[in-house]
Amino acid sequence: MAESKNYYLICYDIRDPKRWRKAFKLLKGYGENIQFSIFRVRLNQRDREQLRWKLEQILAQEDSLLIAGLCKRCVERIEACNRPEAWEVEHDLHEIF
């Protein structure tokens, strides 16, 4: 049985441009950027931990990282006011048991 996937918002504040570019390129492979340092990704638990570990290898002590999990109800209530297309959700997320 496949692991269920959840949406996450990943936000970071990286002080060095070189480290910022590395983190940005890494996250582009996992999801889509909503703003410069904010990404939306859909991951299972294993992929989330793998991504967190890879980001920790890039970040320095002075940098910040936030990974916020979003429940299905939270995703439904998101309002993308200025760019509504920025948060289009796949509608075929049904789980069959």
Phi, psi and omega in degrees: 000135181286146177289144178286149180251146178233158175277145176224143168260127178245120181238140179215155175230104184244125189279334182261127182301327180294314177294323179299315180297320178298314180295319180299313180297319178299312182292330177301330179283347182253334184194206182237145180275133178269318173221182186307315184240027179228124179239151171248125179228155176236111189224154167273175186297320181296314180294325178297315180292323177295316178295317179300317179297315179297320178294322179297331177290333181273319188288151174256172181302326183281350182272163179235146178220133176230126174242109184251117177283142180241126176285168182299321179295320178298318180297320180295330185268003181290133176247115176258090191289309186281323179231082183301332180288350182289342181229060175276131185252138174295131184268353180259051181265026183287145175251130179253127181252000000 
